[in-house]
Amino acid sequence: MRVVAAMSGGVDSAVAASRMLEAGHEVVGVHLALAQSAATLRESARGCCTIEDAGDARRVADRLGIPFYVWDMAERFREDVVEDFAAEYAAGRTPNPCLRCNEKIKFAALLDKALALGFDAVATGHYAQIEEVPDPAAPQGVRRELHRAVDMAKDQSYVLGVLDADQLARSFFPLGDTTKPQIREEARQRGFSVAKKPDSHDICFIADGDTRGYLARQLGSEAGPIVDADGEVVGQHDGAHGYTVGQRRGLGLKVPAADGRPRYVVSTDTRSNIVVVGPEELLGVDVITGDHLRWCGPAPTGELHLGAQIRAHGAEYPAQVSVEADGGDGIPERVTVRLAERIRGVASGQSVVLYDGTRVVGSATIASTGRA
């Protein structure tokens, strides 16, 4: 099988490429140039896509003896991930750019280009597993399912929950059955210079980790009030788009709560430029509605008992899930997730990923939250 190995320049993608080659596939390494003005050197463990990263990926490819190319997808990344990120915050939502990157770039733009060039599949260094199960309705009688990784501390199935069945059929995740320390040791044994390279963290295009500062540069600043649940002004902000539900730090409140308890962002209104804060109990929700549905296999219908995960490395919660179809065409348009317990800090724009045991069923973008 002819496979494109997406090589970020880190240890995970290096070992993934080597494992695909060792498995007997014809492998070509590809580094995605996503930054329009990549920094010459990495200043910290944050971020990715620097010139240094491309060089690290090339050195691994050379050691493996495989062809290596850099594909420029900076414009597509800017439109589909970076601009989408800013637009979502401007609308008062809290997006997850890693899911959007997987959906639009790594398993759409990259995979589409690979297939157009005659390749059969794409392999990445994500920590997740694909299991093949018999299914008479599937091509060749086998359906590929996305499952959690063995190493739960590194499991990335959440950010892959946007992949559909066709994309899973063309994807490989060679690291899913291995822990991260084992991957580093394997890289060391293979002589890869990236064996001890630190992982990248946070949002790759915000290298300093200052999301609020980044949004202020992109969307501007506009002073507005921070109010409590009764409408009393308790502070000022410089742009409601820089705050997200559940946030506690960096509020700079001038009026302390009467009971002395900490306050959190309960809601934001970017149209009126108001941030509302309140006590922790106001954050709890147990009903989530979602749209932009993505299914990792056949689209489910009706009532389901599944697990729901809201954050990339967050807990999974038991939930009753209702999948609703838009009358006539039978295509699911909306999902309602009723959680077994209230959880806090859930904002519209985030993603909820649904699990049946270790299997990923699919994902949805949170449109609204509430209480039963």
PAGU-309080 format. One record per residue (C-alpha): residue number from 1; residue in three letters; x, y, z. Coordinates in steps of 0.02 Angstrom, whole numbers. Layout:
! PAGU-309080
(NUM, 'ALA', (X, Y, Z))
...
***
This chain:
! PAGU-309080
(1, 'MET', (0, 0, 0))
(2, 'ARG', (64, 175, -44))
(3, 'VAL', (54, 284, 111))
(4, 'VAL', (86, 467, 148))
(5, 'ALA', (159, 483, 323))
(6, 'ALA', (118, 654, 394))
(7, 'MET', (280, 706, 481))
(8, 'SER', (266, 855, 598))
(9, 'GLY', (447, 847, 653))
(10, 'GLY', (405, 770, 821))
(11, 'VAL', (442, 601, 896))
(12, 'ASP', (267, 529, 872))
(13, 'SER', (255, 554, 684))
(14, 'ALA', (434, 495, 664))
(15, 'VAL', (396, 327, 745))
(16, 'ALA', (230, 315, 652))
(17, 'ALA', (320, 333, 485))
(18, 'SER', (451, 204, 534))
(19, 'ARG', (317, 79, 588))
(20, 'MET', (223, 98, 423))
(21, 'LEU', (384, 66, 328))
(22, 'GLU', (425, -84, 437))
(23, 'ALA', (250, -153, 403))
(24, 'GLY', (295, -164, 219))
(25, 'HIS', (208, -10, 149))
(26, 'GLU', (281, 108, 20))
(27, 'VAL', (300, 265, 126))
(28, 'VAL', (328, 446, 77))
(29, 'GLY', (355, 576, 213))
(30, 'VAL', (260, 740, 200))
(31, 'HIS', (279, 891, 313))
(32, 'LEU', (136, 1014, 309))
(33, 'ALA', (190, 1196, 301))
(34, 'LEU', (44, 1277, 393))
(35, 'ALA', (121, 1439, 456))
(36, 'GLN', (128, 1580, 330))
(37, 'SER', (283, 1652, 413))
(38, 'ALA', (363, 1509, 510))
(39, 'ALA', (486, 1559, 646))
(40, 'THR', (665, 1509, 613))
(41, 'LEU', (683, 1423, 781))
(42, 'ARG', (563, 1357, 911))
(43, 'GLU', (569, 1468, 1064))
(44, 'SER', (484, 1344, 1180))
(45, 'ALA', (386, 1182, 1181))
(46, 'ARG', (232, 1274, 1117))
(47, 'GLY', (179, 1281, 938))
(48, 'CYS', (237, 1184, 788))
(49, 'CYS', (267, 1203, 601))
(50, 'THR', (430, 1298, 622))
(51, 'ILE', (577, 1285, 503))
(52, 'GLU', (661, 1182, 639))
(53, 'ASP', (516, 1058, 635))
(54, 'ALA', (529, 1036, 447))
(55, 'GLY', (715, 1003, 465))
(56, 'ASP', (687, 875, 602))
(57, 'ALA', (559, 785, 494))
(58, 'ARG', (677, 783, 346))
(59, 'ARG', (818, 709, 450))
(60, 'VAL', (705, 567, 507))
(61, 'ALA', (650, 534, 328))
(62, 'ASP', (831, 530, 272))
(63, 'ARG', (873, 405, 409))
(64, 'LEU', (726, 296, 353))
(65, 'GLY', (777, 314, 171))
(66, 'ILE', (607, 373, 114))
(67, 'PRO', (563, 518, -2))
(68, 'PHE', (517, 679, 89))
(69, 'TYR', (416, 830, 32))
(70, 'VAL', (348, 989, 108))
(71, 'TRP', (170, 1029, 56))
(72, 'ASP', (118, 1209, 75))
(73, 'MET', (-57, 1216, 151))
(74, 'ALA', (-36, 1382, 241))
(75, 'GLU', (-176, 1469, 146))
(76, 'ARG', (-298, 1327, 175))
(77, 'PHE', (-249, 1320, 359))
(78, 'ARG', (-271, 1508, 377))
(79, 'GLU', (-446, 1503, 301))
(80, 'ASP', (-514, 1344, 380))
(81, 'VAL', (-432, 1346, 551))
(82, 'VAL', (-357, 1515, 599))
(83, 'GLU', (-494, 1627, 529))
(84, 'ASP', (-628, 1506, 590))
(85, 'PHE', (-552, 1514, 764))
(86, 'ALA', (-563, 1704, 770))
(87, 'ALA', (-737, 1707, 693))
(88, 'GLU', (-803, 1583, 822))
(89, 'TYR', (-736, 1687, 967))
(90, 'ALA', (-807, 1845, 887))
(91, 'ALA', (-978, 1759, 889))
(92, 'GLY', (-960, 1715, 1073))
(93, 'ARG', (-916, 1532, 1049))
(94, 'THR', (-766, 1430, 1107))
(95, 'PRO', (-696, 1324, 965))
(96, 'ASN', (-571, 1182, 966))
(97, 'PRO', (-448, 1218, 823))
(98, 'CYS', (-368, 1044, 834))
(99, 'LEU', (-531, 960, 785))
(100, 'ARG', (-555, 1085, 645))
(101, 'CYS', (-377, 1053, 583))
(102, 'ASN', (-406, 866, 580))
(103, 'GLU', (-572, 888, 491))
(104, 'LYS', (-518, 1016, 363))
(105, 'ILE', (-330, 994, 341))
(106, 'LYS', (-253, 828, 393))
(107, 'PHE', (-396, 715, 342))
(108, 'ALA', (-472, 820, 205))
(109, 'ALA', (-345, 929, 113))
(110, 'LEU', (-198, 813, 148))
(111, 'LEU', (-293, 653, 117))
(112, 'ASP', (-377, 722, -40))
(113, 'LYS', (-209, 773, -113))
(114, 'ALA', (-131, 606, -68))
(115, 'LEU', (-271, 510, -154))
(116, 'ALA', (-261, 623, -306))
(117, 'LEU', (-75, 582, -320))
(118, 'GLY', (-109, 396, -317))
(119, 'PHE', (-79, 357, -134))
(120, 'ASP', (-194, 240, -39))
(121, 'ALA', (-194, 310, 136))
(122, 'VAL', (-122, 433, 262))
(123, 'ALA', (-33, 387, 424))
(124, 'THR', (-11, 504, 572))
(125, 'GLY', (64, 499, 746))
(126, 'HIS', (-103, 519, 836))
(127, 'TYR', (-133, 408, 986))
(128, 'ALA', (-289, 311, 936))
(129, 'GLN', (-331, 139, 869))
(130, 'ILE', (-425, 75, 719))
(131, 'GLU', (-510, -93, 736))
(132, 'GLU', (-583, -192, 592))
(133, 'VAL', (-748, -281, 622))
(134, 'PRO', (-854, -389, 506))
(135, 'ASP', (-996, -294, 422))
(136, 'PRO', (-1086, -367, 270))
(137, 'ALA', (-1143, -192, 220))
(138, 'ALA', (-966, -121, 214))
(139, 'PRO', (-843, -134, 68))
(140, 'GLN', (-755, -303, 71))
(141, 'GLY', (-868, -348, 217))
(142, 'VAL', (-760, -256, 345))
(143, 'ARG', (-795, -94, 438))
(144, 'ARG', (-656, 8, 518))
(145, 'GLU', (-693, 82, 689))
(146, 'LEU', (-602, 218, 784))
(147, 'HIS', (-558, 171, 963))
(148, 'ARG', (-466, 249, 1109))
(149, 'ALA', (-279, 224, 1127))
(150, 'VAL', (-203, 106, 1254))
(151, 'ASP', (-114, 254, 1336))
(152, 'MET', (-261, 352, 1407))
(153, 'ALA', (-145, 493, 1461))
(154, 'LYS', (-105, 523, 1277))
(155, 'ASP', (-270, 466, 1198))
(156, 'GLN', (-315, 581, 1051))
(157, 'SER', (-474, 497, 993))
(158, 'TYR', (-569, 653, 1049))
(159, 'VAL', (-487, 763, 917))
(160, 'LEU', (-515, 627, 785))
(161, 'GLY', (-701, 616, 819))
(162, 'VAL', (-735, 722, 665))
(163, 'LEU', (-677, 585, 546))
(164, 'ASP', (-808, 495, 443))
(165, 'ALA', (-808, 314, 385))
(166, 'ASP', (-728, 354, 217))
(167, 'GLN', (-585, 448, 300))
(168, 'LEU', (-558, 309, 427))
(169, 'ALA', (-547, 184, 284))
(170, 'ARG', (-395, 282, 220))
(171, 'SER', (-310, 318, 388))
(172, 'PHE', (-180, 232, 496))
(173, 'PHE', (-134, 271, 677))
(174, 'PRO', (15, 156, 712))
(175, 'LEU', (47, 217, 890))
(176, 'GLY', (-121, 177, 969))
(177, 'ASP', (-64, 15, 1052))
(178, 'THR', (90, 93, 1135))
(179, 'THR', (126, 212, 1279))
(180, 'LYS', (221, 374, 1255))
(181, 'PRO', (375, 319, 1355))
(182, 'GLN', (386, 165, 1245))
(183, 'ILE', (376, 275, 1089))
(184, 'ARG', (520, 383, 1151))
(185, 'GLU', (624, 229, 1188))
(186, 'GLU', (586, 158, 1015))
(187, 'ALA', (639, 324, 937))
(188, 'ARG', (801, 318, 1037))
(189, 'GLN', (838, 142, 980))
(190, 'ARG', (806, 193, 799))
(191, 'GLY', (930, 335, 818))
(192, 'PHE', (805, 476, 790))
(193, 'SER', (870, 645, 848))
(194, 'VAL', (691, 691, 900))
(195, 'ALA', (681, 553, 1032))
(196, 'LYS', (689, 680, 1175))
(197, 'LYS', (606, 825, 1084))
(198, 'PRO', (470, 903, 1194))
(199, 'ASP', (289, 891, 1141))
(200, 'SER', (203, 1044, 1072))
(201, 'HIS', (65, 1115, 1180))
(202, 'ASP', (-88, 1226, 1168))
(203, 'ILE', (-140, 1308, 1005))
(204, 'CYS', (-4, 1290, 873))
(205, 'PHE', (-32, 1461, 792))
(206, 'ILE', (-27, 1551, 961))
(207, 'ALA', (152, 1511, 1004))
(208, 'ASP', (158, 1614, 1165))
(209, 'GLY', (-1, 1535, 1233))
(210, 'ASP', (-86, 1705, 1258))
(211, 'THR', (-256, 1672, 1178))
(212, 'ARG', (-334, 1834, 1241))
(213, 'GLY', (-191, 1938, 1175))
(214, 'TYR', (-202, 1849, 1007))
(215, 'LEU', (-389, 1881, 995))
(216, 'ALA', (-363, 2064, 1041))
(217, 'ARG', (-240, 2080, 895))
(218, 'GLN', (-359, 1993, 776))
(219, 'LEU', (-525, 2064, 832))
(220, 'GLY', (-476, 2226, 918))
(221, 'SER', (-516, 2286, 1093))
(222, 'GLU', (-675, 2368, 1155))
(223, 'ALA', (-704, 2408, 1338))
(224, 'GLY', (-862, 2339, 1415))
(225, 'PRO', (-938, 2292, 1583))
(226, 'ILE', (-921, 2133, 1683))
(227, 'VAL', (-1085, 2109, 1778))
(228, 'ASP', (-1149, 1986, 1906))
(229, 'ALA', (-1308, 1884, 1892))
(230, 'ASP', (-1408, 2032, 1960))
(231, 'GLY', (-1339, 2150, 1829))
(232, 'GLU', (-1224, 2246, 1947))
(233, 'VAL', (-1062, 2304, 1866))
(234, 'VAL', (-918, 2220, 1957))
(235, 'GLY', (-775, 2250, 1834))
(236, 'GLN', (-721, 2300, 1661))
(237, 'HIS', (-651, 2203, 1514))
(238, 'ASP', (-573, 2250, 1348))
(239, 'GLY', (-673, 2133, 1237))
(240, 'ALA', (-804, 2000, 1278))
(241, 'HIS', (-730, 1888, 1143))
(242, 'GLY', (-577, 1861, 1254))
(243, 'TYR', (-675, 1767, 1387))
(244, 'THR', (-750, 1593, 1393))
(245, 'VAL', (-877, 1505, 1503))
(246, 'GLY', (-800, 1433, 1661))
(247, 'GLN', (-652, 1553, 1663))
(248, 'ARG', (-597, 1609, 1836))
(249, 'ARG', (-424, 1684, 1817))
(250, 'GLY', (-384, 1852, 1740))
(251, 'LEU', (-555, 1931, 1773))
(252, 'GLY', (-487, 2079, 1872))
(253, 'LEU', (-651, 2105, 1967))
(254, 'LYS', (-659, 2267, 2067))
(255, 'VAL', (-808, 2220, 2176))
(256, 'PRO', (-790, 2062, 2282))
(257, 'ALA', (-934, 1940, 2300))
(258, 'ALA', (-1041, 1970, 2453))
(259, 'ASP', (-1011, 1793, 2513))
(260, 'GLY', (-825, 1800, 2473))
(261, 'ARG', (-832, 1652, 2356))
(262, 'PRO', (-742, 1651, 2188))
(263, 'ARG', (-839, 1697, 2032))
(264, 'TYR', (-829, 1625, 1858))
(265, 'VAL', (-880, 1678, 1684))
(266, 'VAL', (-1059, 1615, 1665))
(267, 'SER', (-1094, 1687, 1492))
(268, 'THR', (-1030, 1810, 1363))
(269, 'ASP', (-1125, 1918, 1241))
(270, 'THR', (-1011, 1981, 1104))
(271, 'ARG', (-1149, 2084, 1023))
(272, 'SER', (-1180, 2189, 1177))
(273, 'ASN', (-1000, 2163, 1237))
(274, 'ILE', (-1053, 2104, 1410))
(275, 'VAL', (-972, 1970, 1518))
(276, 'VAL', (-1078, 1892, 1655))
(277, 'VAL', (-997, 1813, 1809))
(278, 'GLY', (-1071, 1713, 1951))
(279, 'PRO', (-1041, 1575, 2078))
(280, 'GLU', (-986, 1401, 2028))
(281, 'GLU', (-1159, 1324, 2042))
(282, 'LEU', (-1222, 1431, 1897))
(283, 'LEU', (-1101, 1341, 1781))
(284, 'GLY', (-1177, 1168, 1798))
(285, 'VAL', (-1270, 1101, 1646))
(286, 'ASP', (-1338, 928, 1606))
(287, 'VAL', (-1418, 954, 1436))
(288, 'ILE', (-1318, 988, 1278))
(289, 'THR', (-1383, 1011, 1102))
(290, 'GLY', (-1264, 994, 956))
(291, 'ASP', (-1258, 1020, 769))
(292, 'HIS', (-1124, 998, 634))
(293, 'LEU', (-1137, 811, 663))
(294, 'ARG', (-994, 698, 609))
(295, 'TRP', (-1011, 509, 621))
(296, 'CYS', (-866, 386, 623))
(297, 'GLY', (-978, 253, 546))
(298, 'PRO', (-1161, 232, 500))
(299, 'ALA', (-1264, 377, 568))
(300, 'PRO', (-1362, 321, 723))
(301, 'THR', (-1543, 366, 754))
(302, 'GLY', (-1660, 366, 902))
(303, 'GLU', (-1611, 351, 1085))
(304, 'LEU', (-1438, 290, 1135))
(305, 'HIS', (-1344, 266, 1298))
(306, 'LEU', (-1167, 327, 1267))
(307, 'GLY', (-1021, 414, 1350))
(308, 'ALA', (-995, 600, 1316))
(309, 'GLN', (-828, 690, 1323))
(310, 'ILE', (-820, 881, 1314))
(311, 'ARG', (-633, 916, 1320))
(312, 'ALA', (-482, 837, 1239))
(313, 'HIS', (-418, 757, 1399))
(314, 'GLY', (-575, 778, 1503))
(315, 'ALA', (-682, 649, 1589))
(316, 'GLU', (-813, 544, 1500))
(317, 'TYR', (-990, 558, 1569))
(318, 'PRO', (-1135, 435, 1550))
(319, 'ALA', (-1270, 511, 1441))
(320, 'GLN', (-1434, 477, 1354))
(321, 'VAL', (-1417, 534, 1175))
(322, 'SER', (-1560, 576, 1057))
(323, 'VAL', (-1518, 590, 872))
(324, 'GLU', (-1647, 685, 773))
(325, 'ALA', (-1667, 684, 584))
(326, 'ASP', (-1728, 833, 484))
(327, 'GLY', (-1897, 774, 414))
(328, 'GLY', (-1889, 688, 247))
(329, 'ASP', (-1710, 649, 204))
(330, 'GLY', (-1670, 545, 358))
(331, 'ILE', (-1502, 632, 384))
(332, 'PRO', (-1468, 672, 568))
(333, 'GLU', (-1466, 859, 593))
(334, 'ARG', (-1459, 879, 781))
(335, 'VAL', (-1413, 782, 936))
(336, 'THR', (-1471, 808, 1116))
(337, 'VAL', (-1357, 743, 1253))
(338, 'ARG', (-1433, 722, 1427))
(339, 'LEU', (-1292, 697, 1551))
(340, 'ALA', (-1309, 589, 1705))
(341, 'GLU', (-1235, 731, 1810))
(342, 'ARG', (-1210, 917, 1794))
(343, 'ILE', (-1041, 974, 1732))
(344, 'ARG', (-973, 1150, 1726))
(345, 'GLY', (-879, 1257, 1602))
(346, 'VAL', (-969, 1196, 1447))
(347, 'ALA', (-979, 1328, 1309))
(348, 'SER', (-1058, 1336, 1139))
(349, 'GLY', (-931, 1305, 1001))
(350, 'GLN', (-845, 1167, 1098))
(351, 'SER', (-860, 989, 1034))
(352, 'VAL', (-944, 842, 1117))
(353, 'VAL', (-876, 673, 1064))
(354, 'LEU', (-982, 518, 1093))
(355, 'TYR', (-914, 347, 1142))
(356, 'ASP', (-984, 172, 1151))
(357, 'GLY', (-856, 91, 1265))
(358, 'THR', (-688, 130, 1183))
(359, 'ARG', (-767, 156, 1011))
(360, 'VAL', (-793, 332, 947))
(361, 'VAL', (-970, 350, 881))
(362, 'GLY', (-954, 529, 818))
(363, 'SER', (-952, 711, 868))
(364, 'ALA', (-1055, 870, 867))
(365, 'THR', (-1023, 1054, 893))
(366, 'ILE', (-1111, 1118, 1048))
(367, 'ALA', (-1248, 1240, 998))
(368, 'SER', (-1330, 1268, 1169))
(369, 'THR', (-1330, 1205, 1348))
(370, 'GLY', (-1459, 1197, 1486))
(371, 'ARG', (-1528, 1107, 1637))
(372, 'ALA', (-1657, 969, 1639))
***
